[in-house]
Amino acid sequence: MKGNNQGKRPGRRNEARSASATRSRTAAGGRAAHANERTAPVQKNEEVVLDIIGLTHDGEGVGRVEGFTLFVQGALPGERVRALVLKVKKQYGYAKVLERLVNSPYRVEAEYPANYYGGCQLQHLAYTEQLRWKRQHVIDVLERIGKFRVEPVLEENGEQAQSEAAEVSGLNSNENGQAGSNDAAVEREDGASEMQMQAHPVKVLPTLGMEHPWRYRNKSQMPVGKNDRTGELIGGYFAKASHRIIDTDVSLIQHEANDEAMRTVKRIARKYGIEPYNEETHSGLLRHVIMRVGFRTNELMITLVTNGERIPHEADIVSELAEALPQLKSVCQNINTKRTNVIMGDKTRVLWGSEYITDYIGEIKFEISARSFYQVNPVQTEVLYEKAVEYAGLSGQETVIDAYCGIGTISLFLAQRAKRVLGVEIVEEAIADARRNAELNGITNAEFAVGAAEEVIPRWKEYGESPDVIVVDPPRKGCDQALLDTMLEMRPERIVYVSCNPSTLARDLRILADGGYSVVEVQPVDMFPHTPHVECCSLLVRKDK
């Protein structure tokens, strides 16, 4: 939302009404005689003509029919489309494009066919425009959810940008009508509508993108199944909103080594008659294939996720994999015999080679096991972490707490410039990895503890720890309230908040701002090009500083 009109433009409703008058009536079963007998002005299977006025946080086009919102996958702002209504709910519905009558000037040819699989939802939008849209999305949620005043965003022509999709935030819900990662889920309970101004507006910097925004993922998790027609083992991606597997040999967001590894695994598995897993009958052996590659080292790990302990022809399969893939350093088996959508089970064993592969983020070396958490875009991870270190403002004399530290990626970056770093993570294996990675890099001023951040950090406070800086990088749900309260009680000079969810970021920043901190700057970083996701790094400074 920008300006006093909060993104609403005069005449849009009249334009929507005019457009709706041109729609063809193809709904089966006829229509009600009077509009007031309907809960929505459209019905399933009806064709409509829509002007697309914005994008949702999931990258779907937003159109209106007589004030009724329709979400249209693949449509872009500025386009006029003829669309088929697929589903109608009380306040909104879904439609698919039948024909584009007017194209967006930012539309580009997609690398994958429409609806190919659930990723790359923005591949049809020019990359520079993806970056602009992600910045605007961050601004929208800071204003609407966080109630912050944000420095105006100026377009190249000097005019103030408008956020057209902001009106429909909170409507883009999941099938249960609940806000799915979604902005409505994090609106403040007090229902405050007026912006609570701080002394200065928040500065949201242009999104940091990639010079080459393809082939950026170092990890690939591919489900395995059977071709319904031929019975042949296949592996690739789930089609959007389904568990139907699309057999895939190439993905342009994956490192080339992962593509080659998957092609090789499928060829060898077919040769030895390995039975693919069937989730309906809970039969078959091979469930998933997970590939990880070190961008700097080119070391490759393959993990076979199986519905059972024994792999027929195991020695021959491993031998052929090693022969076909010279960069292969590790072959592991993860055993998952549960009826679940969770990919990996609890037991992992090394079939061949090393337990780890190695890679670098900046100058820090990491050992990565089959179950280690490691950022999937190492190029942009370095960009993000350098910004976090910059915001921490370290001189070498500070004590820093890193909540949600994982395997110590941010902690070890901070430790190079801080006096002391304390990291906490609830996953025991991750803390073991963090300690090993600290030792691997000769870093002795980083300590790590196992536990929930909202429980461990208050204990540290009781023991007298008084950090100068706290860094948080929470999951999508944001920070636990107890952790936010503890940070406010500890009163570090600076808080650096790294977030993968702008909506929960905005909610938590408001709590911290109300507790005595100024939100100075937010830096969006494009960790996942061609998807709607955006990472942010935010700087907060204690107001009395």
Phi and psi in degrees as a GROMACS rama.xvg file:
@    title "Ramachandran Plot"
@    xaxis  label "Phi"
@    yaxis  label "Psi"
@TYPE xy
-131.667  142.21  LYS-2
78.9929  177.65  GLY-3
-71.6257  -24.0932  ASN-4
-80.8942  -1.80706  ASN-5
53.5902  40.5527  GLN-6
89.7521  -4.40087  GLY-7
-88.5192  134.826  LYS-8
-113.453  136.199  ARG-9
-59.6945  141.744  PRO-10
90.0942  -8.16795  GLY-11
-64.9468  -39.558  ARG-12
-62.7963  -41.027  ARG-13
-64.8312  -38.7086  ASN-14
-63.1683  -40.7213  GLU-15
-63.8108  -39.8569  ALA-16
-63.7904  -42.077  ARG-17
-62.0066  -42.5841  SER-18
-64.7935  -38.0829  ALA-19
-65.9676  -25.1959  SER-20
-68.2288  -19.45  ALA-21
-90.8796  -4.31247  THR-22
-74.0751  144.762  ARG-23
-84.5752  148.941  SER-24
-100.678  98.6252  ARG-25
-119.79  10.6472  THR-26
-67.1371  131.254  ALA-27
-68.9445  141.798  ALA-28
89.2939  1.56274  GLY-29
82.0763  179.468  GLY-30
-123.129  158.013  ARG-31
-67.4365  153.611  ALA-32
-71.2265  -30.3815  ALA-33
-129.759  142.079  HIS-34
-60.3447  -33.1505  ALA-35
-72.9859  -3.54053  ASN-36
-88.9225  -4.55586  GLU-37
-108.74  152.206  ARG-38
-88.9016  -15.4793  THR-39
-143.111  150.366  ALA-40
-78.9407  1.1131  PRO-41
-132.612  161.656  VAL-42
-129.868  161.165  GLN-43
-56.7468  139.856  LYS-44
75.7808  7.24615  ASN-45
-85.9255  144.836  GLU-46
-94.9596  136.624  GLU-47
-135.783  157.299  VAL-48
-106.439  126.604  VAL-49
-126.46  141.709  LEU-50
-95.0031  124.839  ASP-51
-85.4957  121.16  ILE-52
-105.79  -7.84582  ILE-53
179.996  -175.043  GLY-54
-123.217  142.952  LEU-55
-79.4609  173.944  THR-56
-67.4133  -12.5599  HIS-57
-95.2296  2.60409  ASP-58
84.7748  12.1536  GLY-59
-87.6661  144.479  GLU-60
-68.1261  148.925  GLY-61
-115.89  122.874  VAL-62
-129.112  165.665  GLY-63
-131.317  140.916  ARG-64
-124.67  109.744  VAL-65
50.7377  42.9756  GLU-66
82.834  -6.08434  GLY-67
-90.638  130.394  PHE-68
-86.3584  133.01  THR-69
-122.356  132.54  LEU-70
-97.007  128.757  PHE-71
-127.031  108.335  VAL-72
-64.1618  134.966  GLN-73
85.8441  -6.3634  GLY-74
-91.0482  149.332  ALA-75
-120.348  152.213  LEU-76
-55.0284  141.114  PRO-77
89.9294  -5.94568  GLY-78
-94.7139  149.462  GLU-79
-112.109  129.08  ARG-80
-131.43  151.056  VAL-81
-97.4916  124.398  ARG-82
-132.246  155.042  ALA-83
-105.49  125.508  LEU-84
-72.7685  124.414  VAL-85
-98.8306  -34.9329  LEU-86
-154.07  140.297  LYS-87
-126.756  125.842  VAL-88
-113.826  -174.882  LYS-89
-63.9694  -42.5638  LYS-90
-111.857  -10.9714  GLN-91
-159.631  171.647  TYR-92
-151.492  -179.872  GLY-93
-125.097  145.365  TYR-94
-144.18  161.365  ALA-95
-122.475  149.953  LYS-96
-73.5164  129.066  VAL-97
-97.4621  -35.5584  LEU-98
-158.18  136.255  GLU-99
-93.1362  116.395  ARG-100
-87.0613  -33.5173  LEU-101
-135.372  128.728  VAL-102
-93.4351  149.234  ASN-103
-70.7975  142.706  SER-104
-66.5304  -13.3461  PRO-105
-98.7337  5.5499  TYR-106
-74.5607  135.01  ARG-107
-125.407  162.625  VAL-108
-69.936  128.079  GLU-109
-73.0472  144.054  ALA-110
-74.0913  -27.6863  GLU-111
-117.204  152.635  TYR-112
-61.0513  155.767  PRO-113
-57.6148  140.112  ALA-114
61.572  23.2168  ASN-115
-61.1681  -50.02  TYR-116
-159.349  178.228  TYR-117
-69.7437  -14.397  GLY-118
-91.8346  179.822  GLY-119
56.69  42.4719  CYS-120
-66.6157  -19.5424  GLN-121
-111.578  18.2891  LEU-122
-64.309  -20.158  GLN-123
-86.9534  0.324891  HIS-124
-105.719  129.681  LEU-125
-50.9378  140.692  ALA-126
-61.8145  -40.6086  TYR-127
-60.7954  -33.4795  THR-128
-76.1647  -31.5896  GLU-129
-58.0825  -45.2453  GLN-130
-64.0956  -41.8653  LEU-131
-63.9194  -42.8955  ARG-132
-64.0298  -39.6973  TRP-133
-65.0835  -38.9759  LYS-134
-62.6958  -44.4481  ARG-135
-64.7804  -35.5947  GLN-136
-61.7024  -42.1016  HIS-137
-62.3828  -43.735  VAL-138
-60.2882  -44.7784  ILE-139
-56.5383  -47.9643  ASP-140
-73.5077  -31.7872  VAL-141
-62.8218  -39.0515  LEU-142
-75.1256  -45.8958  GLU-143
-79.8582  -46.0262  ARG-144
-88.9083  -45.3826  ILE-145
-81.7654  -14.8672  GLY-146
59.0969  36.4943  LYS-147
-95.5535  152.281  PHE-148
-90.0709  128.337  ARG-149
-115.362  140.154  VAL-150
-53.737  135.508  GLU-151
-57.9984  143.361  PRO-152
-97.6776  122.722  VAL-153
-102.717  135.336  LEU-154
-77.2531  175.476  GLU-155
-61.8665  -28.6015  GLU-156
-82.7794  3.25805  ASN-157
86.619  -2.99146  GLY-158
-84.1723  151.966  GLU-159
-73.9986  132.02  GLN-160
-69.0968  150.047  ALA-161
-115.528  140.873  GLN-162
-103.461  102.64  SER-163
-82.8334  -27.0433  GLU-164
-84.5062  -6.20407  ALA-165
-62.7051  -29.5125  ALA-166
-58.9513  -31.7682  GLU-167
-98.76  7.1049  VAL-168
-60.7678  143.066  SER-169
90.8737  -14.6577  GLY-170
-91.7912  -22.3171  LEU-171
-77.4542  84.6091  ASN-172
-110.586  170.084  SER-173
-83.2192  -175.819  ASN-174
-64.5659  -19.3078  GLU-175
-90.7554  5.6836  ASN-176
76.678  12.4514  GLY-177
-105.45  154.231  GLN-178
-70.0101  115.014  ALA-179
-77.1289  -94.0304  GLY-180
-82.3937  19.1345  SER-181
-101.424  162.895  ASN-182
-63.7001  -35.8476  ASP-183
-62.0133  -26.1471  ALA-184
-71.8919  -15.4753  ALA-185
-119.897  12.9902  VAL-186
-62.0677  148.224  GLU-187
-67.6993  140.413  ARG-188
-66.9324  -26.4334  GLU-189
-77.0173  -5.96651  ASP-190
68.086  20.9474  GLY-191
-59.7864  135.023  ALA-192
-113.423  -23.4089  SER-193
-84.6574  140.169  GLU-194
-66.2761  132.201  MET-195
-97.0856  100.448  GLN-196
-74.9003  140.919  MET-197
-99.9982  176.326  GLN-198
-60.5448  -29.3008  ALA-199
-135.221  154.548  HIS-200
-73.3905  155.599  PRO-201
-74.7271  136.033  VAL-202
-97.0835  120.426  LYS-203
-107.738  112.858  VAL-204
-77.5823  159.516  LEU-205
-58.2218  143.588  PRO-206
-61.8748  132.148  THR-207
-83.1652  111.284  LEU-208
-103.151  -174.395  GLY-209
-101.785  144.585  MET-210
-66.7878  -38.7298  GLU-211
-125.976  91.4215  HIS-212
-84.5104  39.1346  PRO-213
-133.527  165.459  TRP-214
55.7349  40.8382  ARG-215
-101.162  -9.02959  TYR-216
-91.0524  130.822  ARG-217
-95.1982  -3.28315  ASN-218
-133.654  134.985  LYS-219
-131.447  129.871  SER-220
-118.866  110.573  GLN-221
-118.279  125.356  MET-222
-72.369  151.841  PRO-223
-117.623  140.504  VAL-224
-153.276  -159.176  GLY-225
-127.744  137.064  LYS-226
-65.645  122.774  ASN-227
-62.2079  -28.5071  ASP-228
-89.1452  -45.2951  ARG-229
-99.3376  -18.2094  THR-230
79.1783  3.84896  GLY-231
-77.236  145.569  GLU-232
-64.6795  132.656  LEU-233
-130.417  163.729  ILE-234
-159.55  141.862  GLY-235
178.006  -116.538  GLY-236
-129.774  153.794  TYR-237
-74.7832  136.175  PHE-238
-60.7852  153.133  ALA-239
-55.2653  131.949  LYS-240
58.9763  34.2332  ALA-241
-155.451  175.002  SER-242
-112.334  23.6015  HIS-243
-80.8134  124.195  ARG-244
-87.078  128.894  ILE-245
-98.3121  117.083  ILE-246
-64.6235  125.967  ASP-247
-134.227  132.43  THR-248
-109.274  -18.2662  ASP-249
-138.144  134.046  VAL-250
-134.361  120.253  SER-251
-77.1591  -1.68991  LEU-252
-99.0493  -5.4128  ILE-253
-95.8584  149.122  GLN-254
-58.7377  141.487  HIS-255
-56.329  -33.0268  GLU-256
-63.0381  -34.3628  ALA-257
-69.6064  -39.2947  ASN-258
-60.0808  -47.1832  ASP-259
-62.6161  -40.1315  GLU-260
-64.2591  -42.2398  ALA-261
-66.7424  -41.0854  MET-262
-59.6703  -39.4541  ARG-263
-69.7906  -43.4692  THR-264
-60.5824  -44.8266  VAL-265
-63.1433  -42.491  LYS-266
-62.031  -45.1006  ARG-267
-71.6853  -39.2423  ILE-268
-62.6983  -39.6028  ALA-269
-65.1117  -41.2634  ARG-270
-58.5153  -40.737  LYS-271
-97.0291  10.9808  TYR-272
66.077  32.7036  GLY-273
-67.7097  127.504  ILE-274
-82.0879  123.821  GLU-275
-72.6927  155.395  PRO-276
-73.97  141.32  TYR-277
-116.552  110.835  ASN-278
-71.112  -22.0101  GLU-279
-74.0829  -40.7499  GLU-280
-98.6821  -6.36242  THR-281
56.1372  38.8528  HIS-282
-120.953  171.087  SER-283
88.5204  167.358  GLY-284
-106.783  -59.1392  LEU-285
-84.4699  116.412  LEU-286
-95.6975  -53.7555  ARG-287
-139.331  156.748  HIS-288
-121.879  126.454  VAL-289
-115.544  124.358  ILE-290
-114.948  136.785  MET-291
-133.325  138.123  ARG-292
-133.283  140.542  VAL-293
-82.999  120.691  GLY-294
-63.7089  -38.2408  PHE-295
-87.1942  -31.5733  ARG-296
-97.9607  -20.9365  THR-297
65.7199  15.9207  ASN-298
-76.726  139.719  GLU-299
-119.687  136.323  LEU-300
-122.892  134.904  MET-301
-118.225  128.208  ILE-302
-118.051  123.727  THR-303
-96.8709  116.838  LEU-304
-93.3967  120.012  VAL-305
-123.277  151.504  THR-306
-94.3045  58.0432  ASN-307
155.204  163.617  GLY-308
-79.7814  -39.3083  GLU-309
-97.0742  133.656  ARG-310
-109.283  115.342  ILE-311
-59.6168  140.643  PRO-312
59.4852  33.0636  HIS-313
-54.5047  -50.1217  GLU-314
-61.4413  -42.5488  ALA-315
-66.3131  -41.6016  ASP-316
-62.2552  -47.3338  ILE-317
-63.5452  -42.0277  VAL-318
-61.4972  -42.1849  SER-319
-71.2034  -34.6424  GLU-320
-62.3203  -46.004  LEU-321
-63.7779  -36.9997  ALA-322
-70.6923  -37.6738  GLU-323
-80.0534  -23.1828  ALA-324
-124.253  91.0107  LEU-325
-59.2721  -28.7396  PRO-326
-83.4329  -1.3223  GLN-327
-65.0053  127.548  LEU-328
-115.41  -20.4967  LYS-329
-152.542  135.37  SER-330
-124.484  122.764  VAL-331
-122.083  159.929  CYS-332
-121.773  128.075  GLN-333
-111.801  131.488  ASN-334
-103.932  120.794  ILE-335
-135.161  99.9901  ASN-336
-103.067  11.3808  THR-337
-87.0235  152.751  LYS-338
-81.6986  94.2286  ARG-339
-157.191  157.534  THR-340
-88.808  -7.59241  ASN-341
-65.9634  131.745  VAL-342
-71.3507  -49.8956  ILE-343
-105.022  147.007  MET-344
-92.7262  -169.911  GLY-345
-87.0981  -19.0603  ASP-346
-109.524  127.645  LYS-347
-130.727  137.419  THR-348
-133.816  148.926  ARG-349
-85.2206  123.155  VAL-350
-88.5448  -30.5433  LEU-351
-160.982  141.598  TRP-352
82.2524  -146.655  GLY-353
-92.8783  158.981  SER-354
-76.0782  -18.6265  GLU-355
-132.288  156.185  TYR-356
-114.065  165.107  ILE-357
-119.585  154.29  THR-358
-156.898  171.507  ASP-359
-124.372  143.634  TYR-360
-120.27  112.408  ILE-361
63.9488  -129.325  GLY-362
-98.3266  2.77535  GLU-363
-90.3241  128.762  ILE-364
-95.7618  138.042  LYS-365
-126.749  138.221  PHE-366
-96.629  129.548  GLU-367
-120.621  119.77  ILE-368
-94.7314  178.448  SER-369
-60.3424  -31.1713  ALA-370
-110.582  8.21822  ARG-371
-68.1657  142.866  SER-372
-82.8886  130.267  PHE-373
-149.647  132.552  TYR-374
-55.2155  137.292  GLN-375
-82.9191  -14.332  VAL-376
-119.375  87.9009  ASN-377
-66.8742  -27.511  PRO-378
-63.8669  -51.0679  VAL-379
-76.5636  -24.2052  GLN-380
-60.5554  -41.9466  THR-381
-62.6894  -40.3288  GLU-382
-61.3465  -45.6208  VAL-383
-63.5953  -45.6875  LEU-384
-70.1668  -34.0881  TYR-385
-63.384  -36.2703  GLU-386
-67.888  -39.7115  LYS-387
-61.9799  -42.2203  ALA-388
-65.2468  -40.5584  VAL-389
-60.5463  -46.3411  GLU-390
-65.9302  -29.7387  TYR-391
-66.7074  -23.3355  ALA-392
59.5838  47.4987  GLY-393
-83.2004  139.89  LEU-394
-112.843  -6.79198  SER-395
104.798  -2.98288  GLY-396
-111.995  2.62812  GLN-397
-93.3678  151.266  GLU-398
-100.257  129.106  THR-399
-122.568  135.743  VAL-400
-104.607  130.034  ILE-401
-111.879  99.7553  ASP-402
-79.4665  148.826  ALA-403
56.5357  52.6679  TYR-404
-78.3512  -13.3858  CYS-405
60.1439  -133.586  GLY-406
-88.6767  15.4354  ILE-407
91.1011  18.7682  GLY-408
-61.5772  -55.9485  THR-409
-68.4364  -39.8826  ILE-410
-54.5845  -45.1112  SER-411
-71.4575  -32.1927  LEU-412
-62.0367  -47.1872  PHE-413
-64.6612  -37.6434  LEU-414
-63.1449  -23.4249  ALA-415
-66.8169  -20.7282  GLN-416
-126.191  -3.99065  ARG-417
-105.559  164.259  ALA-418
-73.2582  -39.0426  LYS-419
-157.991  139.738  ARG-420
-127.47  132.159  VAL-421
-113.877  119.704  LEU-422
-112.265  144.741  GLY-423
-135.41  141.052  VAL-424
-154.736  140.259  GLU-425
-78.2178  -21.1989  ILE-426
-88.1122  116.525  VAL-427
-61.7084  -41.7481  GLU-428
-62.1531  -35.5116  GLU-429
-65.4535  -40.4974  ALA-430
-65.5373  -37.9668  ILE-431
-60.5797  -41.3644  ALA-432
-64.2621  -41.7781  ASP-433
-61.0133  -45.1323  ALA-434
-64.2123  -40.4669  ARG-435
-66.4493  -39.9005  ARG-436
-68.2045  -35.0913  ASN-437
-62.2823  -45.3366  ALA-438
-63.7864  -40.058  GLU-439
-59.2863  -33.8946  LEU-440
-99.7949  6.34187  ASN-441
67.2595  28.3792  GLY-442
-95.2789  119.512  ILE-443
-111.492  -4.50558  THR-444
-103.714  23.2136  ASN-445
-121.747  126.458  ALA-446
-117.899  147.16  GLU-447
-132.242  142.234  PHE-448
-130.791  145.365  ALA-449
-90.9476  133.495  VAL-450
149.48  172.648  GLY-451
-73.4748  133.513  ALA-452
-56.0899  -39.0042  ALA-453
-70.8863  -10.7854  GLU-454
-104.296  -40.3374  GLU-455
-73.7972  -44.633  VAL-456
-64.2173  -40.1535  ILE-457
-59.0597  -35.1105  PRO-458
-65.4599  -41.5533  ARG-459
-58.7822  -39.4487  TRP-460
-61.7232  -42.9113  LYS-461
-62.9336  -32.1989  GLU-462
-79.8065  -1.68287  TYR-463
100.275  6.04273  GLY-464
-66.285  135.057  GLU-465
-135.58  86.2675  SER-466
-71.769  147.226  PRO-467
-81.6608  -31.1055  ASP-468
-138.037  138.468  VAL-469
-119.208  130.805  ILE-470
-113.122  129.54  VAL-471
-124.055  139.477  VAL-472
-139.086  72.9785  ASP-473
-79.2949  170.355  PRO-474
-67.6967  -178.607  PRO-475
-58.9469  -28.5985  ARG-476
-73.093  -7.55946  LYS-477
85.4336  -169.033  GLY-478
-80.8356  143.485  CYS-479
-65.7082  144.09  ASP-480
-57.7472  -37.2938  GLN-481
-62.6089  -36.1738  ALA-482
-69.1603  -42.8501  LEU-483
-58.7421  -44.3495  LEU-484
-61.0537  -41.0733  ASP-485
-66.6084  -40.5043  THR-486
-60.5172  -41.9583  MET-487
-65.5361  -34.4252  LEU-488
-71.6845  -37.0397  GLU-489
-72.1152  -28.6947  MET-490
52.6186  54.7965  ARG-491
-64.5925  156.048  PRO-492
-64.0421  -35.956  GLU-493
-133.373  146.762  ARG-494
-124.851  129.684  ILE-495
-111.335  118.174  VAL-496
-111.709  111.602  TYR-497
-99.4063  130.623  VAL-498
-140.339  143.005  SER-499
-103.146  5.05033  CYS-500
-139.574  101.925  ASN-501
-57.616  -30.1845  PRO-502
-68.3054  -49.2284  SER-503
-71.9584  -27.9275  THR-504
-59.9479  -48.8253  LEU-505
-61.1165  -41.7167  ALA-506
-60.2435  -47.9003  ARG-507
-70.8335  -35.4412  ASP-508
-62.8089  -36.7231  LEU-509
-63.1996  -42.182  ARG-510
-61.8371  -43.8722  ILE-511
-68.7195  -36.8563  LEU-512
-65.9719  -42.0725  ALA-513
-65.5704  -22.2351  ASP-514
-91.2522  4.52866  GLY-515
118.45  15.0053  GLY-516
-117.556  145.778  TYR-517
-96.7763  128.407  SER-518
-84.8973  108.847  VAL-519
-86.2034  -48.8314  VAL-520
-154.48  145.456  GLU-521
-128.325  127.332  VAL-522
-112.667  105.249  GLN-523
-71.754  141.849  PRO-524
-130.479  130.759  VAL-525
-87.2193  91.7489  ASP-526
-80.6001  -24.3704  MET-527
-133.341  76.229  PHE-528
-54.632  146.385  PRO-529
72.7959  11.0117  HIS-530
-123.839  164.815  THR-531
-76.5046  -5.09634  PRO-532
-74.4475  143.763  HIS-533
-143.321  135.94  VAL-534
-95.3996  150.381  GLU-535
-133.779  146.136  CYS-536
-122.635  125.312  CYS-537
-123.044  142.551  SER-538
-109.621  126.78  LEU-539
-121.444  137.465  LEU-540
-124.728  137.478  VAL-541
-59.8336  133.827  ARG-542
-61.1815  -33.1563  LYS-543
-76.7742  -1.64578  ASP-544
